[in-house]
Amino acid sequence: MLFRSETDIKKTIDYFKTTQIPVRYLMLDDGWLDVEQTKTDENSAEGISDSYLRSFEPNMEKFSHGLKNLIGYAKNHGIESFGIWHTLNGYWRGVSPNSSIVNDHPDWFTTTKTGQIVPASGNKFYSAWYKILRGYGVDFLKIDNQAFHRLSLIYYRSIPDYMAGLQTDLRKANEEY
């Protein structure tokens, strides 16, 4: 099913409840984040190939009552665990240079040769984000697009060292979770 807003998700949760379909886990996939979309690649399956993370918050046009409200609704209607999707690099093409995250914490990021801003290893990027998600009631995470760095940072630095650092950061953030 394609969910475009909190209203769609709530209607589906209600449907599960009234039809007694025993859904215990729900994961909110791509489309929930506050992103900056510079252009759409119509050849991309997602249509979001040039989108960048703007903040750790949800897209308030789609989730006007916030994720904490939606997750609370889900859990009050039989969903035991609520998960969230994000990419390893923030969003498909990284983090917007215009974002408050980059402006407030420039040391959290590195820039690829093509100019994309992505999380650097050894910082609090994921910990800060996961603290917010934990406050919403998120129970688990799906981390996508982990091959992005293999292509975007090739010959720029040691990819194995960089990826090992990011995985360590994810583990630390998850332990704090």
C-alpha positions in Angstrom: 0.0 0.0 0.0 1.1 3.5 -0.7 0.7 5.9 2.2 1.0 9.6 1.5 0.1 11.1 4.9 -0.7 10.4 8.5 -4.4 10.3 7.5 -3.7 7.4 5.1 -1.8 5.5 7.8 -4.5 6.1 10.5 -7.2 4.9 8.1 -5.2 1.7 7.4 -4.6 1.1 11.1 -8.3 1.5 11.7 -9.0 -0.9 8.9 -6.7 -3.5 10.5 -8.4 -3.0 13.8 -12.0 -3.3 12.6 -11.3 -6.3 10.4 -9.2 -7.9 13.1 -6.1 -8.3 11.0 -3.4 -8.8 13.6 -0.8 -6.4 12.5 1.8 -6.0 15.2 4.6 -4.1 13.5 4.4 -1.1 11.3 7.3 0.6 9.5 7.1 4.0 8.0 9.2 4.0 4.8 10.4 6.8 2.6 8.3 9.9 2.3 8.1 11.0 6.0 11.1 13.3 6.2 11.5 17.0 5.8 13.5 17.1 2.6 14.7 19.6 0.0 13.9 18.4 -3.5 15.9 20.2 -6.1 14.6 18.2 -9.1 12.9 14.9 -9.9 14.5 12.3 -12.0 11.6 10.7 -13.8 13.7 7.6 -14.5 14.1 7.0 -10.8 11.7 4.5 -9.3 11.3 6.8 -6.3 11.3 10.0 -8.3 13.5 11.6 -5.5 17.0 11.1 -6.8 18.0 14.7 -6.1 16.5 15.2 -2.7 18.4 16.1 0.4 17.6 15.9 4.2 16.6 19.3 5.5 16.0 18.4 9.2 15.5 15.5 11.5 11.8 16.3 11.7 8.9 14.9 9.7 7.4 16.6 6.7 4.8 18.6 8.5 2.6 18.9 5.4 2.1 15.1 5.4 2.3 14.6 9.2 0.8 17.8 10.6 0.2 16.3 14.0 3.8 15.0 14.2 5.2 11.5 14.4 4.8 11.2 18.2 1.0 11.6 17.7 0.9 9.1 14.8 3.0 6.5 16.7 0.9 7.0 19.8 -2.2 6.4 17.7 -0.8 3.3 16.2 0.2 1.8 19.5 -3.2 2.6 21.0 -4.7 0.7 18.1 -2.8 -2.6 18.4 0.5 -1.8 16.8 3.2 -3.1 19.2 6.3 -1.8 17.4 6.6 1.2 15.1 9.7 1.5 12.9 11.2 4.3 10.8 13.2 4.3 7.6 16.1 6.5 6.7 19.2 6.4 4.5 22.7 6.0 5.9 23.6 9.4 4.4 20.5 11.2 5.8 18.5 11.1 2.6 19.1 9.8 -0.9 21.6 12.5 -1.9 22.8 13.5 1.6 22.0 16.5 3.7 21.1 19.9 2.4 23.8 22.5 2.7 21.0 24.9 3.7 19.9 22.8 6.6 20.1 23.8 10.2 21.8 20.5 10.9 24.8 21.4 8.6 24.9 25.0 9.8 24.8 24.0 13.5 27.1 21.0 13.3 29.5 21.4 10.3 31.9 19.0 11.9 29.4 16.1 11.6 29.8 16.0 7.8 32.1 15.4 4.9 31.7 16.5 1.3 32.0 14.1 -1.6 33.9 15.0 -4.8 30.5 15.7 -6.4 29.6 18.2 -3.6 27.1 16.1 -1.6 27.2 16.5 2.1 27.1 13.2 4.0 27.7 12.2 7.6 31.3 11.9 8.6 32.3 9.1 10.9 33.0 9.6 14.5 30.4 12.2 15.5 26.9 12.6 17.0 24.8 12.8 13.8 23.0 9.5 14.4 22.9 9.9 18.2 21.2 13.3 17.9 18.7 11.9 15.3 17.9 8.8 17.2 17.3 10.8 20.4 14.5 12.6 18.6 13.1 9.4 17.1 13.2 7.8 20.6 11.2 10.7 21.9 8.5 10.0 19.2 8.2 6.4 20.3 10.1 4.8 17.4 11.0 1.1 18.3 13.2 0.1 15.3 15.0 1.4 12.3 15.5 0.4 8.7 18.7 2.0 7.3 18.8 2.1 3.5 21.1 3.2 0.7 24.3 1.9 2.3 26.0 1.4 -1.0 25.8 5.2 -1.8 29.1 5.9 -0.2 30.9 3.2 -2.2 30.1 5.2 -5.4 30.2 8.7 -4.1 33.4 8.6 -2.1 35.4 6.3 -4.3 39.1 7.3 -4.4 38.3 10.1 -1.9 39.3 8.2 1.2 39.5 4.7 2.5 35.9 3.4 2.0 36.3 0.5 4.4 37.6 2.8 7.2 34.8 5.3 6.5 32.0 2.7 6.4 33.4 1.0 9.5 33.3 4.4 11.3 29.7 5.0 10.2 28.7 1.5 11.3 30.3 2.1 14.7 28.4 5.4 15.0 25.1 3.6 14.2 25.9 1.0 16.8 26.7 3.6 19.4 23.5 5.5 18.6 21.5 2.3 18.7 22.9 1.4 22.1 21.9 4.8 23.4 18.5 4.1 21.9 
